[in-house]
Amino acid sequence: MTTLTEPRSLLLTGSPRERGRAHGEALRSAINDGMSRWKDAIQRAAGLPIEDYLDRFVAHTNFLPSIERWTPHLLDEVRGIGEGAGISFRDIYAYQLMDEEWLFRTDLARGRQPLEHCSMVGLFGKGAPPILGQNMDLPKYYDGTQTLLHIRDHDHESLIFTAAGLLGTTGLNSRSIGICCNTLTRLAHAYHGLPVGFIVRRVLESSTLEEAASFVREVAHASGQNYAIGDATRIVDFECSAHKVAPYSCGPTHVYHTNHPLVNDDHSPRAAHARAVESADARSPMSNSEQRFAYLDRMVGGQTAPRTVDGVKTILGARAVPINVGRDSVGDGMTLGSLVMELTTPPVLHYAPGPPAETAYTQWVL
């Protein structure tokens, strides 16, 4: 496994299919390495041969109709990634469905909830442009594949953090629209609806915050997820489940979230089991959402909340609480990347391809 010390970036232009092919060709080695580790991890966890498992996953879920309805161009991009990387459509399609596959695996095994450990903080108001930051915590098998996609489509540009081969996990665009997302596995999910990666990318195609928020409110959601979306004036937040979208707010000048629902009551039948597992396994760095939320409440919710990029970086890089998950941490997850977005004109991204306590940020301007 390769550990990135310098950020990998890739400029993509042209049609969605052309962008996908360029992505797949340029990052073929990283995509295949990451997918090989992903398959090994699934096979160990599911207790099934990986080919049988992926056949079952694709056959028993029905996300394609929603993808074709809401984001057909992104499905074209996925097909292009597979073509460029020499990977079958089944595999590259399943690879996009990160949250949805975790949930399917959990349902299949009737076991503990999947990995979750993302933390988000947003600051706005008080006469300063909003700042939106996130530690994107994902399984360690993605480490070494971290990539910053720079997508240029006519006069619209986006910087998107992802693992090589995936459409994206979070990012911002040249209209100063930024998005962060946190998995909420306690909320109801469905084997249809639009998967998270496609929602993130569609939001980043928006020209206004109103357009982005309307899309999140109207689309059918496949997985429980919290979305924080900001522009140059404010940040809005939605807890989304299979049957409900609930607006969430911490206060007039800040918002923060981890991985447990706070306002959406459309809970999964497994929610009680998930809480019991978290209580019984306090050692796990992936089962401490309340602890991280309490830390953010102290650091961001108080009167002395930081109003600077450096202040947000300090919060996200804290070693004393499990908000920064290092590569040598116990468990299967780590902070794959940390992003702090200045939703200014032009927007600025501060990006670290790994845990921020051990990885330097670099600055990118759209």
BELMO-V591718 format. One record per backbone hydrogen bond with DSSP energy under -0.5 kcal/mol. NH is the residue of the N-H (numbers start at 1). CO is the residue of the C=O. If there is no record, write none. Layout:
BEGIN
nh=NH co=CO
nh=NH co=CO
END
This chain:
BEGIN
nh=4 co=2
nh=10 co=148
nh=12 co=150
nh=19 co=15
nh=20 co=16
nh=21 co=17
nh=22 co=18
nh=23 co=19
nh=24 co=20
nh=25 co=21
nh=26 co=22
nh=27 co=23
nh=28 co=25
nh=31 co=27
nh=32 co=28
nh=33 co=29
nh=34 co=30
nh=35 co=31
nh=36 co=32
nh=37 co=33
nh=38 co=34
nh=39 co=35
nh=40 co=36
nh=41 co=37
nh=42 co=38
nh=43 co=39
nh=44 co=40
nh=45 co=41
nh=46 co=42
nh=47 co=43
nh=48 co=43
nh=53 co=49
nh=54 co=50
nh=55 co=51
nh=56 co=52
nh=57 co=53
nh=58 co=54
nh=59 co=55
nh=60 co=56
nh=61 co=58
nh=62 co=191
nh=66 co=63
nh=67 co=63
nh=68 co=64
nh=69 co=65
nh=70 co=66
nh=71 co=67
nh=74 co=71
nh=75 co=71
nh=76 co=72
nh=77 co=73
nh=78 co=74
nh=79 co=75
nh=80 co=76
nh=81 co=77
nh=82 co=78
nh=83 co=79
nh=84 co=80
nh=85 co=81
nh=86 co=82
nh=87 co=82
nh=92 co=88
nh=93 co=89
nh=94 co=90
nh=95 co=91
nh=96 co=92
nh=96 co=93
nh=97 co=93
nh=97 co=94
nh=98 co=96
nh=101 co=97
nh=102 co=98
nh=103 co=99
nh=104 co=100
nh=105 co=101
nh=106 co=102
nh=107 co=103
nh=108 co=104
nh=109 co=105
nh=110 co=106
nh=111 co=106
nh=116 co=286
nh=119 co=135
nh=120 co=257
nh=121 co=133
nh=122 co=255
nh=123 co=131
nh=124 co=253
nh=125 co=128
nh=128 co=125
nh=131 co=123
nh=132 co=341
nh=133 co=121
nh=134 co=339
nh=135 co=119
nh=136 co=134
nh=136 co=337
nh=137 co=135
nh=138 co=136
nh=138 co=334
nh=140 co=332
nh=142 co=139
nh=143 co=140
nh=145 co=142
nh=147 co=162
nh=148 co=8
nh=149 co=147
nh=149 co=160
nh=150 co=10
nh=151 co=149
nh=151 co=158
nh=152 co=12
nh=152 co=150
nh=153 co=151
nh=153 co=156
nh=156 co=153
nh=158 co=151
nh=159 co=172
nh=160 co=149
nh=160 co=158
nh=161 co=170
nh=162 co=147
nh=164 co=145
nh=166 co=163
nh=169 co=161
nh=170 co=161
nh=171 co=179
nh=172 co=159
nh=173 co=177
nh=174 co=157
nh=176 co=173
nh=178 co=176
nh=178 co=230
nh=179 co=171
nh=180 co=228
nh=182 co=226
nh=184 co=224
nh=187 co=184
nh=188 co=266
nh=190 co=222
nh=194 co=220
nh=199 co=195
nh=200 co=196
nh=201 co=197
nh=202 co=198
nh=203 co=199
nh=204 co=200
nh=205 co=202
nh=206 co=203
nh=212 co=208
nh=213 co=209
nh=214 co=210
nh=215 co=211
nh=216 co=212
nh=217 co=213
nh=218 co=214
nh=219 co=215
nh=221 co=219
nh=222 co=194
nh=225 co=240
nh=226 co=182
nh=227 co=225
nh=227 co=238
nh=228 co=180
nh=228 co=226
nh=229 co=227
nh=229 co=236
nh=230 co=178
nh=231 co=234
nh=236 co=229
nh=238 co=227
nh=239 co=246
nh=240 co=225
nh=240 co=238
nh=241 co=244
nh=242 co=188
nh=246 co=239
nh=247 co=245
nh=248 co=237
nh=250 co=254
nh=251 co=254
nh=255 co=122
nh=257 co=120
nh=265 co=263
nh=267 co=265
nh=268 co=186
nh=271 co=268
nh=274 co=270
nh=275 co=271
nh=276 co=272
nh=277 co=273
nh=278 co=274
nh=279 co=275
nh=280 co=276
nh=281 co=277
nh=284 co=281
nh=287 co=284
nh=292 co=288
nh=293 co=289
nh=294 co=290
nh=295 co=291
nh=296 co=292
nh=297 co=293
nh=298 co=294
nh=299 co=295
nh=300 co=296
nh=301 co=296
nh=301 co=297
nh=305 co=302
nh=306 co=299
nh=312 co=308
nh=313 co=309
nh=314 co=310
nh=315 co=311
nh=316 co=312
nh=317 co=313
nh=318 co=315
nh=323 co=321
nh=324 co=318
nh=324 co=321
nh=325 co=323
nh=326 co=324
nh=329 co=326
nh=334 co=138
nh=335 co=325
nh=336 co=136
nh=336 co=334
nh=337 co=136
nh=338 co=352
nh=339 co=134
nh=340 co=350
nh=341 co=132
nh=342 co=348
nh=343 co=130
nh=343 co=341
nh=344 co=342
nh=348 co=342
nh=349 co=364
nh=350 co=340
nh=351 co=349
nh=351 co=362
nh=352 co=338
nh=354 co=352
nh=358 co=355
nh=359 co=355
nh=362 co=351
nh=364 co=349
nh=366 co=347
END
